[in-house]
């Protein structure tokens, strides 16, 4: 058997075993549509729909159908209102943070609060539910922003520091994904990392500037961007594997 044919066969078998299409490309846009309102800064996925908080009066959380962006409902969560940041869903309750008070709330659709706690850092733009714990982000100084893994009562389990400005968070069952802004190059990108050791698993250019919102639907990553009155993006991240490299700009503070 010729070497070239043998290489092709090995590659085909490898792709079949991993379930990754030969044409798959991390960061490929699958679909997109307009935001229900300007400034869609936080996303979460629940009950087969995308939920989006838009930081535009009257500061609503929108329920959006994922096929065409049809608005299916909305409400205003009074505990966070205009200061809402981050959005997550744990299978039963929604979570959102308040950047003015540093409180994080667990609540039902419609607004009934189930629990809350206050964090001792400047709550940032990100929240994600990992299946057992909550992840949140911190607005730090210019070169020092933070990720925090928390229990449902707010007790911190682990934290990381990032040299980049970070936005909303998504958890794909194994990895965390977020939009980042590099103040040196003045560019945005999407980065995924494995949160146990802080190892990069994938990066790709943001579909547009200001990629603030992020969530995962069980198969695809969803992002929201702010230009042009806001847009929601469905993005392929299948086939991502852990690369043998350190995250570099993130260091473990404690475990």
ABEGO torsion letter per residue (X at the ends): XBAAAAAAAAAAAAAAAAGBBAABBBGBBABBBBBABBGBABBBBBGGBBBBBBBBOAGBBBBBBAAAGBBAEBBBBAAAEAABBEBBBAGABBBBBBAAAGBBBBBBBGGBBABBBBBABBBBABBBBAGABBBBBBBBBAABBBBBBBBAAGBBABBBBBABBBBBBBBAGABBBBBBBBAAAGBBBBBBBBAAAGBBAEBBBBABBGBABBBBAGABBBBBBABGGEBBBBBBABGBBBBBBBAGABBBABX
